[in-house]
Amino acid sequence: MTDTPYQLGASRTLWELVTRRAALSGDRAALLQDDRTLTFGALRERAERVAAGLYGLGVRPGSVVAWQLPTRIETVLLSVALARLGAVQSPVIPFYRDREVGFALRASKAEFFAVPGEWRGFDHAAMAHRLALELPDPVMVFEAYENLPDGDPSILPPPPAADDGTAIHWIYWTSGTTSDPKGVLHTDRSLLAGGSCLAHALHLEPDDVGSIAFPYAHIGGPDYLVMLLLYGFPAVLFEHFALPAALDGYRRHGVTVAGGSTAFYSMFLTAQRERPEEKLIPTLRLLAGGGAPKPPEIYHAVVRELGCQLTHGYGMTEVPMITMGAPDDAAENLATTEGRPPEGMEIRITADDGKPLPAGADGEVRLRGEAVCRGYLEPAQTAEAFDSDGFLITGDLGHLTASGHLVLTGRLKDVIIRKGENISAKEIEDLLHQHPDVGDAAVVGLPDPVRGELVCAVVEQPAGARPLTLEAVTAQLRAAGLSVHKLPERLEIVAALPRNEALRKVLKYKLRERYAPDSP
């Protein structure tokens, strides 16, 4: 067989892609973890045995199977096995607890629930059985950490046939903050489209070695798996990512491509700065990720200090990959934009009334394309999320450059309205990152009886930094050219910004709650 990645990309189901890659590269490594290696051929063979074991438990095509598992080879095997059966799988981030997990089980009407038992000091099995007693419909709980269900593949029905792209096989969950999470509906086709965008943008080769340091239950999990299957290279899996402990895995396996999100870039930079005389990961040539805004200074620091390229992209649970920077793009584009969309992804920038705006004009980002989800579990949420032309309304703000690159300038809820003037939190954050005594920063609007909202900068300082004052911060921002009406009126210094456990995205709602005038 001589299939190229682009021909493999014509696969219409995840299982078809798995089988085609196994036929092409059966003896090549696919997944690496600690001292273990799983080849593409073994991935297919073992996944069929796991699928048979699941079939013996009662899992059938269309069965809803929730799983809350860490990033392990076994987790990938279970997920691929469920794809082989044509089940509907509902991945749940392993750090979620009773409220979020219980909601996901109820809303998805899960029939089966796979958990790791006790993991990192928390008894997931006990939680699962406790929640099962509260559910209106029965759910079978089983553990899937070291041991997976096993059976004879001869008992299996035929693999799921390719459909027209409308069959829902995945329910992912937006992170709930002050409200319940949303169940996001994906097809194999939408996830394959997202993974293909990532793979083709990064220009990877079969001799690359990737890495998955984020929860595999995140929407980025299948994105990355599709990329491995398209190009036939392996990835190192990290069950728990922490530096410097994880560095041994990167170095031992010769990782060439790493990343995750902006927070991961910052953690690599911090580790590099502790020993600037040695390259942190000798084989590393590319950091790539998304999930949170990237200040331009982070790009320049990575290239300068880590000695590798940095490409950043734009995605969300609803659309796993929207745009991605390419390693051979101009430095200015890589530093200041989110890259360009792939063929088939339409980006429309609209005014408040939904009318399209020309290139260069700021407005709301709306999306249409094969990688876009089919909607939400709740039909009313789906109706609200799409406009009359079928574009997903993201709530993100930005513009397209003349070259087709997307520049994100913030979110609608991140626009601070001070005395009737709109202020972009991201603009201030990007400038704050240029200050040597700022490790990370988040800017939020707080209620104010006179101004409507005041601008509050919350700063995380690196080790050994000089104490910051509001006067010093505003002086730096004014010197950088920030308009006076956008200057912060309040500065808070924190040991660590609150983040989620998936891609370490800053949780601004917690900052608003903490520093609102009525807060204790």
N, C-alpha and C positions, 0 to 999 in steps of 0.2 A: 504494500500500500504506500502511496506517495502523497497522502492528503497534506495540504498546507494548513496552517492555523486558520486561514480564511475559509477553506473548505470545511474544516471541522466546525467552524462557526455556523455552518448551515444546519447543524444538529438542532432538532426541535424539542428534544427532551434532555434533561440532565443525564438520565441513564444512557441514552444513545451516545452522548458525548463521552461518558465513562467507558463504554464498551469499545468505541472507536479508538480512544487513546490507549486502552489496554492492548488492542491488536497492533497498534503502531509501536508502542514503547513498553511492552509488558515487563521487561527486565530493568527498566530505569526507575530510580527512586522517585516516589511521589510525596511521601510524608516522612519527616524526620522528627524524632522527639527523644531527647536524652540519648540513650544508646540504641534506640529502636529505629528501624527503617521499614517502610511499607512501599512496595513497588506499585506501579500502575496496574500490573497484572494481578497482584495480590489484593489491591483495592477492589477490583471487580469481583474476584473469586470469593473473598471473605464477605463482601457486601451481600452477595447472593446467599451465602450461608446464614448471615444475620437476618436477611429478609425471610428465609425459610423458618428461622426460629421465631420471628415476629408473627409469621403466618400461623405457626403453631399456637401462639398466644391468642389468636383471634383477629389480628390486624388484617384488614382486607383493603382492596382499592377503595379509596374514598373515606376510610376510617380517619378520624381526627386524632393525631398523636402529638401531644405536647411533650417537649423535652427541655429540661433545665440542667445543662451539663457544661463543664468547663472545656477549655480548648485542649482537646486530646485526640489522638488518633482514633480512639473508640468513638468519639462523638461524630467525627467525619464519617466513619463506617456506618454508624446508626442512621445518620441523615441520608447517606447514599442508598442504604438498604430500604429506607422508607420511600425514596424516589423510585427504586426498582419495583416496589409494590404498587405505586400510584396512590399512596396515602396522602392525606392532607396533614402537613406537619406545622406545628406552632412552636418555634423556638422561643425560649424565655431566658433572658439574661440571668446568669447564675447568682448575681448579687441581689435580685429582687426577693422580697419577702412576702408575708401573708397577703397584704392588701393587693399588690400588683399581681401576684401569682394566682390568688383566688379569683380575681377579676378575669384574668386570661383564661383560666379553666372554665369558668361559667360562660363567658361570652363566646368562646369558641366551641362550647359543648364537647370538650375533649372526652374521648373514650378511653385513652391510655395516657399515662404520664410517666416519663423516664426521668429518674433523678440519680445523683451520684452517691446517695447514702450520706454519710457525714463527710463534709468537705470544708477544709479551712476553718474548723472549729464550729461549724453550723450543721445541724442534723436536718438535711433536706428531706430525708425519708419520713422523719417524724412530722415535719410540716406538711408534706404531701398527704399522709394518712389523716392528719388532723383536718386539712381542708376537704378531703374526700367525703368526710362525714357531713359537711355542710352543703355539699353540692346537690342540686335537685336531681341530677342524673348520675348513675354510678360511673366511676372511673377506675381502671386497673392501674395501680402504681407498681412500677418495677425499677430495680436498680440497674444502671448501665454505666459503670465506671471502668473496672478492670475486666469484668466478664459481661459479654453480650449474649443475647439469645442466639442459639445455634440450631441448625437443622439441615435436612437434605434438600438441596435446590430442586430436585426432581418433583417435589410436591407443589412447586410454585406455578401460578397461572402465568400466561405469557406477559412479557413486559408491557407497560402502558403504551398504547399507540399514540403517535403524534396527533395532536388535535389542531384546531384552528387558532390556538393561543388563548382561548377564553377559559379553559378549565383551571379552577383555583386549586393549587397544591401547597400554598404557603400562606401562613398568617403570621406576620411580624407585628411587633408592638412598638408604637411610639412611646417614649418615656413619659409616664404620667408625672405631672408636677403638682399643680393644685387641683387637677381633675383626673378622671380615670384615663388610662391609656386608650389609644385607638387601635383597633385591629386592622392592619393594612393587608390587603389581599393581593397576592402575587401569583403569577403563572410561571411555569418553567421558562416560557419564552421571555418574559420580562426580566427574569434573573439572568438568563443567558445573554440577553442584550446588554445588561449592565456590566457583566463580567467581560464581555467582548470589548466594550468601550475601554475599560481599564487596560486590558491586555494589549490592544492595538496602539493605544496612546503611549505606553511606556517603552515600546520597541524592545521587548525582552527576547532573550535567546535561550535555547535549550541548556546551555551551560551555566545559566544564572541559578542562584539559590535564593529563594524568597524567604519570608518569615511572616508568621501570624502571631502577633503578640497581644491582640485584642480578643474579646470574647467571640468565639466562633458562632454563637447564637445571634450576634449582631448581623445586620443586613450585609455587612462587608464580608461575612464568612463565605457565602456562595459566590460572591464577586470574585474572591481570591481563588476559590476552588475552580471556577470556570477558567480563570487565567492559567492555572497550572495545567488543566486538561487541554487547553488550546495550544500551549507552547511546549508541554512535555518536560517541564523542569520541576524540581522539588521545592518544598517550603518547610522550614523549621517551625514547629509548634511550641508555644510557651504557655503552659498551664497557668502560670502566674507571672506577670511581667513586673520586675523590679530591678533597678540598677543599683549597684554594679553586679548583682547576682546573675542576671541574665546574660551578661557579656560572654561568659564561658560558652554558652550555646551558640551565640553568633560567631565567635572565633573558631570554635571546634568544627563547625559545619561549613565555614567559609561563606557566610551570608554575603551576597552582593547587593540585595535589595531589601531595605527595611523601612519602617515607618509606622503609620497608624493615624496620627492626627498631629495638630500643632503642639499639643502637650508632649507627645512622644519626641518631637524634634527638640523641644526645650530640654527634656531629660537627657537626651544624647549629648546635647551641648554642655550641660552641666557636668556630666561625667567626663567629657573631653577636657574641660577646663581644669579639672582636678589633676590631670597629667598631660599638659599640653605638648610635652616633648615626644609623646608616643601617639600614633594614630589609633583611635579608639577601637575600630574594627578594621584591620588591615585590608580585607577584601571588599569592603563596602564601596560601591560606586554610585548608589542612588538611594535617596530617601524619597518616599512617595506616600501620600495619604490624603486625607480630607476630613470632613466631619465638623470642622470648626474654622473660623476665619484665620488667615495666616498673615501676620504683619510683615511688610516687606523686609524689615530688619532681620527677621528670623531667616528669611531666604539668604540674605547676604552673609549672615553669621555661619550658617551651615556650610555654604560653599567655601568660605574663608577658613573656618576652623576645623571642620570635619573632613574637608578635602574631597567632597563628593557633590553630585548634583542633587537638587531638590525640585521635585515636581509636585504640585498640589492640585487637588481637584475639588469638585462640588458635587455632593450627593446628599441623599436623605433617605429615610426609611421608605418613603413613597416612590423614590426614583434612585436606585442605588448608585448610579453613575450618570451625571449630567454633563459635566465637562471635566477635562483633565489636561494638565500641562504636559508637554512633550519634552523629553530630555534635550532635543536639539533646537528648541525654541530659543528666542532671544532672551537674554537675562532680564531685560526690562519687563517682558511679558510674564516670565516665571515669577518675578518678584511682586508684581502689582496686579496680576489677574488670576483667575481660576482656570485658565486654559480655554480651549475651544470645544464645542460639542462635536460628537461623532456624527457621521452621516445617519440620518433618520431621527435625530433629536432636534425638535423645533423649540427655539427659545423666543418668546415674545415679551417685549417690555411694554407695559401698558400704563396709561394714566389712571387716575382714580376711578374714572368711569369705564375702564376696561378697554379703551381704544388704544391701538398700537402706537408706539412712539418711534421716532427715527433713531438710527445709530447715534450713540453719544448722549442721548437724553436719559436721565434717571427716571426710573419708574419701578413698578412691581414686576417681578419675574414670574412668567407663566410658562408651562412646559407641556409639550405633546410629543409622543413617540412610543416606540415599542417597549422601552424600559420603564415607562410610567405604570404604576400599579393600576389594578382594575377598580380601585375604590376602597371602601371601608366595610367592615362588618355591618355597621349601622347605615342603612340606606339614606337617612337624613344627612349624615355626615358626608356621604358621597355626593349628594346633590349640592351641598354647600361648597364642596372643594373644587368642582369643575365648572368652567364657564360655558356659555352656550355653544362655543366652538370646540369644546372638548379639551381645552387646556386646563391643566392642574394649576390652581391658584396657590402659590407657595408662601406668600407673606414675606418673601425676601425682596430686598431692594437692590437695584444695580443698573448697569447699562452695558451695551455691546459696543466694542470699539469698531473702527472701520475695518480692522482685520478679522473681526468675528470673535475676538476674545471677550469673555465675560468678566466684568468687574463688579463684585458685590460691595455695596456700600452700607449694608446693615439689614435689619428686619423692621417691619412696620412697627412692631411692639418695642423695638429698640430706638425708635426715633423719640428724642426728648423734645418736648415743646415748651420752650422757655419764653415767656412774654409774647406768645404767638409766633415765635420763630422756631423752625424745625432744625434740630441739631442731631447729627449722626454720631452715635456712640463709637462706631468703628473708626471714624476719622480721628477722634481723640485718642483711642486705644493705640492705633498705629503710631502716632507721634510719641506717646508715652513709652513705647517699646524702644525708642531710640535713646532713652535716658540710661546711663550706665548703672544707676542704682535701682532700676526697675527690672524685676525678673519676669513678671506677668502683670497684666492689668485688666480690669473690667470697669466699664463706665455705665452707670445707670441713672435714670431719672427718678427723683424722689418728690413726693407731693410737697408743694409749697404754697401757702395761702396768697402770697404776693405775686410770685412769678408763674404760678401754675405748676411748674416743675423746676427743681434745681439740679445742677449737674454734679454728681458725686463720683469721684474716681476712687476705686478700691485697688490697692496695689500690694502685690506680693514681691518682697525684696529678696535678691540672692544673698547667699552667705557672704558675710564680710562687707556688705554694702553700708554706706553712710546713711544715717537717719534722714528721711525725707520730710520736708515741710510743704504745706500748701503753697507758700510763697515761692519756694524753689521750683515746684512743679509748674506753676503758672508762668514763671519766668522762662522756663525751658520751652513751654508750649508757645508762648508769645514769640520767642526767638525763632521758632520753627515756622512761624507765619500763621498760627491759628487765630481766627477772629476773636476779638475780645468777648463778644456775647456768647461764645462757645466755651470759655474757660471754666474749669471746675470751680465750684464754690465750696466744695467739701472734699476732704481727703481722708481716707481710712487706710491704715496699714494692717494687713493680716498676715499671719504665719503661712496660711495656705488658702487659696480661693476654693470655694466649694465646687466640686466637680462630680459628674456622673461616673459610673464605673465601667462604661463601655469604651468610649474614645476620650475620656477625661475632659469632656466639654464643660466649661464653666456654667454653673447654674445661677443665672442672674436673678431668678425669682427669689432665691434664698437671700441674696444681697438686698433686694428691695424689702423683703420682710424684715431683715435684721436691722436695716438702717432707716426704715420709715419713721416719721415723727412720733407715731404712737407706740413704737417698739420700746420694750422695757430697757 
